[in-house]
Amino acid sequence: MQLRLLSWKRKKELFPYLLVLPGVVAIALILVYPLIRGILSSFYLEEPLDLGNAKFVGLQHFRTLSSDKIFKLALKNSLIWTVSIVIVQYIIGLITALLLNQDFPGRFFFRSIILIPWVVPNIAAALTWRWIYADQFGILNHILTSTGLLSKGVSWLGSVQTAFISVITTAIWKGTPFVAVVLLAGLQSIPRELYEAAVVAGANIFQEFWYVTLPQLKGVSLVTIILTSIWTFNQFDLVWIMTKGGPASSTQVIPVYTYLNAFNFFKFNYAAAIGSVGVVILSILAVFTIKVSRAEELSD
């Protein structure tokens, strides 16, 4: 009887693991295996693709990357792309969340429509903004020339000086609603008693924001910044549809350069090396996030 009871308890303990097992297997097949296979591919020659017969070349592709000017430009652009978009999205999203957190007529309507840019598919957004930026028939040039701000239309996506900032602006427009909604949820979870105590202590609106709002949003802000950083660094479709990395590689980023090497130049293993660099960068970011989160938990 006792053996049966122990067997039943053991089965009961194993049951939750059996429930999550299919999901773990699916993730391993869809995410983990391709990731490991891609990293291993970066240590082999371009042909043949079968690692069982491929020639091991070690760090040869990575040494080539160190002298690849386009890769260096793509890496630089990716860092500028990620940092600038994440910072601006957070600032605008925080301001928007603070405004939508106020009690005013129609706030539920504005909370709904603010999500429109985020729910629009990336392909549709990229095609729409490419039309907006068009040099001859684009609505942006039409408005600027009609109001006298420009004497003639500008090739926003065809100029080295304006292409990158134009795509960055589109990405900011696309992702800011997500940041705003998440921060709004964080604002609504802050106890009102903290603001009441701050008022009693004689704090003004700016002191309330600095000493109450920002500290209470620390956890939500950290998660939001990390998620948007990963998504932004890996963003491919927006850049590809709008500029394909041009003109003159001015909008070249790591995901686009990886795609070009794999499917335009058929350098699959070299592309795997480029992707591996991106994995390393994101892994460093993930480790940093875990350390910061643990430090905050210990301080709390």
Phi, psi and omega per residue, in radians:
M1 nan -0.713 -3.136
Q2 -1.188 -0.642 3.103
L3 -1.140 -0.687 3.104
R4 -1.132 -0.684 3.123
L5 -1.121 -0.738 3.108
L6 -1.142 -0.680 3.119
S7 -1.127 -0.699 3.136
W8 -1.166 -0.708 3.112
K9 -1.116 -0.699 3.125
R10 -1.125 -0.727 3.097
K11 -1.116 -0.675 3.139
K12 -1.145 -0.636 3.104
E13 -1.224 -0.609 -3.119
L14 -1.389 -0.346 -3.051
F15 -1.019 -0.789 3.111
P16 -1.041 -0.636 3.132
Y17 -1.195 -0.611 3.092
L18 -1.159 -0.575 -3.132
L19 -1.191 -0.669 -3.106
V20 -1.530 -0.166 -3.095
L21 -1.007 -0.795 3.116
P22 -1.023 -0.695 3.107
G23 -1.141 -0.705 3.122
V24 -1.120 -0.743 3.123
V25 -1.114 -0.752 3.139
A26 -1.088 -0.767 3.125
I27 -1.114 -0.704 3.136
A28 -1.097 -0.705 -3.119
L29 -1.288 -0.667 -3.043
I30 -1.485 -0.628 -3.024
L31 -1.947 -0.934 -2.995
V32 -1.190 -0.848 -3.103
Y33 -1.078 -0.851 3.090
P34 -1.056 -0.617 3.125
L35 -1.109 -0.848 3.140
I36 -1.137 -0.719 3.141
R37 -1.110 -0.689 3.131
G38 -1.154 -0.724 3.122
I39 -1.132 -0.745 3.118
L40 -1.112 -0.632 -3.131
S41 -1.086 -0.490 -3.104
S42 -1.204 -0.181 -3.139
F43 -1.773 0.165 -3.095
Y44 -2.162 2.869 3.115
L45 -1.200 2.851 -3.072
E46 -1.078 -0.725 -3.084
E47 -2.238 2.466 -0.069
P48 -1.390 2.918 -3.108
L49 -1.299 -0.415 -3.124
D50 -1.245 2.035 -3.107
L51 -1.114 -0.409 3.138
G52 -1.150 -0.486 -3.133
N53 -1.994 -0.012 -3.095
A54 -1.323 2.758 -3.137
K55 -1.616 2.201 -3.141
F56 -1.312 2.217 -3.119
V57 -2.148 0.094 3.063
G58 1.146 -2.201 -3.053
L59 -1.643 0.358 -3.079
Q60 -1.043 -0.764 -3.137
H61 -1.135 -0.644 -3.141
F62 -1.248 -0.572 3.036
R63 -1.174 -0.615 3.078
T64 -1.152 -0.659 3.111
L65 -1.069 -0.618 -3.109
S66 -1.131 -0.351 3.102
S67 -1.955 0.102 3.140
D68 -1.479 1.892 -3.081
K69 -1.139 -0.666 -3.135
I70 -1.176 -0.685 3.093
F71 -1.090 -0.748 3.116
K72 -1.074 -0.705 3.097
L73 -1.148 -0.727 3.127
A74 -1.112 -0.693 3.111
L75 -1.147 -0.762 3.098
K76 -1.088 -0.807 3.128
N77 -1.090 -0.670 -3.138
S78 -1.103 -0.708 3.121
L79 -1.177 -0.778 3.100
I80 -1.107 -0.778 3.124
W81 -0.981 -0.874 -3.072
T82 -1.193 -0.882 -3.065
V83 -1.112 -0.818 -3.087
S84 -1.145 -0.751 -3.111
I85 -1.170 -0.785 -3.106
V86 -1.109 -0.760 -3.123
I87 -1.123 -0.860 -3.097
V88 -1.164 -0.706 3.105
Q89 -1.067 -0.705 -3.124
Y90 -1.177 -0.769 -3.119
I91 -1.108 -0.879 -3.140
I92 -1.141 -0.704 3.135
G93 -1.108 -0.681 3.123
L94 -1.169 -0.762 3.107
I95 -1.073 -0.772 3.127
T96 -1.096 -0.750 3.136
A97 -1.113 -0.690 3.116
L98 -1.115 -0.684 3.129
L99 -1.201 -0.760 -3.124
L100 -1.270 -0.237 3.110
N101 -1.447 -0.155 3.115
Q102 -1.391 2.761 3.136
D103 -1.607 1.830 3.126
F104 -2.571 2.716 -3.112
P105 -1.070 2.329 3.088
G106 1.450 0.221 -3.084
R107 -1.156 -0.552 3.114
F108 -1.189 -0.585 3.078
F109 -1.141 -0.803 -3.137
F110 -1.186 -0.576 3.078
R111 -1.134 -0.481 3.142
S112 -1.403 -0.850 -3.044
I113 -1.254 -0.346 -3.134
I114 -1.157 -0.363 -3.121
L115 -1.392 -0.179 -3.050
I116 -0.963 -0.871 3.135
P117 -1.018 -0.617 -3.075
W118 -1.290 -0.627 -3.098
V119 -1.428 -0.255 3.080
V120 -1.170 2.279 3.128
P121 -0.991 2.538 -3.110
N122 -1.002 -0.656 -3.130
I123 -1.127 -0.801 3.120
A124 -1.111 -0.722 3.128
A125 -1.116 -0.757 -3.126
A126 -1.123 -0.762 3.135
L127 -1.146 -0.680 3.128
T128 -1.127 -0.809 -3.125
W129 -1.237 -0.491 3.056
R130 -1.142 -0.637 3.068
W131 -1.229 -0.694 3.115
I132 -1.048 -0.683 -3.097
Y133 -1.468 -0.063 -3.075
A134 -0.964 2.423 -3.032
D135 -1.272 -0.568 -3.071
Q136 -1.703 -0.792 -3.037
F137 -2.040 0.227 -3.127
G138 -1.280 2.499 -3.096
I139 -1.210 -0.518 3.140
L140 -1.129 -0.830 3.097
N141 -1.128 -0.617 3.128
H142 -1.103 -0.768 -3.141
I143 -1.154 -0.789 -3.076
L144 -1.184 -0.661 3.117
T145 -1.328 -0.595 3.129
S146 -1.168 -0.611 -3.141
T147 -1.525 -0.037 3.107
G148 1.450 0.115 3.117
L149 -1.282 -0.444 3.056
L150 -2.292 2.515 3.106
S151 -1.416 -0.519 3.088
K152 -2.591 2.847 -3.080
G153 -1.159 2.657 3.131
V154 -1.921 2.417 3.058
S155 -1.450 1.479 -2.995
W156 -1.072 -0.715 -3.129
L157 -1.666 -0.097 -3.125
G158 -1.828 0.049 -3.124
S159 -1.980 2.419 3.123
V160 -1.095 -0.560 -3.081
Q161 -1.296 -0.477 -3.008
T162 -2.055 -0.263 -3.020
A163 -1.101 -0.824 -3.056
F164 -1.145 -0.804 -3.137
I165 -1.145 -0.537 3.120
S166 -1.178 -0.758 3.124
V167 -1.206 -0.667 3.092
I168 -1.054 -0.738 3.119
T169 -1.059 -0.719 3.102
T170 -1.100 -0.754 3.134
A171 -1.123 -0.658 3.098
I172 -1.120 -0.803 3.110
W173 -1.038 -0.666 -3.058
K174 -1.275 -0.684 -2.989
G175 -1.725 -0.260 -3.085
T176 -1.049 -0.691 3.138
P177 -0.984 -0.665 3.114
F178 -1.074 -0.800 3.131
V179 -1.075 -0.758 -3.120
A180 -1.084 -0.772 -3.106
V181 -1.165 -0.731 3.136
V182 -1.136 -0.762 3.124
L183 -1.182 -0.587 3.078
L184 -1.093 -0.725 3.083
A185 -1.085 -0.671 3.086
G186 -1.153 -0.685 3.115
L187 -1.113 -0.689 -3.109
Q188 -1.252 -0.276 3.122
S189 -1.578 -0.086 3.127
I190 -1.331 2.210 -3.135
P191 -1.080 2.360 3.127
R192 -1.133 -0.427 -3.130
E193 -1.057 -0.536 3.135
L194 -1.152 -0.715 3.105
Y195 -1.208 -0.658 3.119
E196 -1.131 -0.681 3.098
A197 -1.163 -0.651 3.123
A198 -1.143 -0.667 3.109
V199 -1.149 -0.742 3.115
V200 -1.072 -0.621 -3.141
A201 -1.337 -0.079 3.096
G202 1.583 0.314 -3.138
A203 -1.331 2.456 3.037
N204 -1.532 -3.094 -3.039
I205 -1.128 -0.608 3.138
F206 -1.270 -0.647 3.087
Q207 -1.192 -0.623 3.060
E208 -1.071 -0.759 3.138
F209 -1.118 -0.759 -3.031
W210 -1.322 -0.683 -3.016
Y211 -1.755 -0.245 -3.140
V212 -2.032 -0.998 -3.022
T213 -1.143 -0.954 -3.084
L214 -1.067 -0.826 3.101
P215 -1.046 -0.648 -3.142
Q216 -1.245 -0.393 3.136
L217 -1.636 0.082 -3.030
K218 -1.025 -0.839 -3.112
G219 -1.144 -0.805 3.122
V220 -1.111 -0.702 -3.130
S221 -1.120 -0.722 -3.129
L222 -1.092 -0.837 3.134
V223 -1.090 -0.740 -3.130
T224 -1.108 -0.777 -3.128
I225 -1.128 -0.722 3.140
I226 -1.138 -0.823 -3.141
L227 -1.072 -0.825 -3.134
T228 -1.158 -0.546 3.099
S229 -1.142 -0.800 3.139
I230 -1.134 -0.819 -3.137
W231 -1.093 -0.728 -3.089
T232 -1.199 -0.760 3.141
F233 -1.071 -0.645 -3.097
N234 -1.551 0.021 -3.056
Q235 -1.170 2.202 -3.088
F236 -2.072 -0.870 -2.952
D237 -1.080 -0.673 -3.094
L238 -1.102 -0.827 -3.134
V239 -1.203 -0.729 -3.076
W240 -1.122 -0.781 -3.099
I241 -1.212 -0.642 -3.044
M242 -1.416 -0.699 -3.034
T243 -2.382 -0.292 -3.032
K244 0.987 0.481 3.111
G245 1.578 -0.119 -3.121
G246 -1.692 -3.029 -0.096
P247 -1.376 2.534 3.127
A248 0.947 0.670 3.112
S249 1.067 0.370 -3.115
S250 -1.225 -0.398 3.094
T251 -1.980 0.338 -3.126
Q252 -1.214 2.202 3.100
V253 -2.229 2.923 -3.028
I254 -0.990 -0.840 -3.137
P255 -1.070 -0.700 -3.138
V256 -1.199 -0.732 -3.133
Y257 -1.169 -0.606 3.066
T258 -1.101 -0.792 3.139
Y259 -1.098 -0.769 -3.121
L260 -1.064 -0.772 -3.137
N261 -1.169 -0.619 -3.092
A262 -1.347 -0.809 -2.949
F263 -1.941 -0.190 3.033
N264 -1.808 -0.725 -3.121
F265 -1.772 -0.116 3.120
F266 0.995 0.600 3.030
K267 -1.759 1.295 -2.987
F268 -1.124 -0.755 -3.103
N269 -1.269 -0.579 3.057
Y270 -1.162 -0.701 3.067
A271 -1.104 -0.639 3.087
A272 -1.093 -0.639 3.096
A273 -1.136 -0.718 3.108
I274 -1.107 -0.781 3.106
G275 -1.103 -0.591 3.125
S276 -1.130 -0.621 3.080
V277 -1.088 -0.738 3.089
G278 -1.086 -0.675 3.107
V279 -1.091 -0.730 3.133
V280 -1.085 -0.770 -3.133
I281 -1.088 -0.799 3.140
L282 -1.192 -0.562 3.096
S283 -1.159 -0.713 3.082
I284 -1.067 -0.727 3.104
L285 -1.096 -0.711 3.140
A286 -1.146 -0.755 3.121
V287 -1.095 -0.737 3.109
F288 -1.064 -0.720 3.139
T289 -1.097 -0.775 -3.138
I290 -1.090 -0.733 3.138
K291 -1.134 -0.748 3.123
V292 -1.125 -0.725 3.136
S293 -1.106 -0.745 3.133
R294 -1.168 -0.670 3.112
A295 -1.106 -0.693 3.119
E296 -1.178 -0.690 3.119
E297 -1.106 -0.704 3.128
L298 -1.187 -0.659 3.141
S299 -1.214 -0.562 3.113
D300 -1.272 nan nan
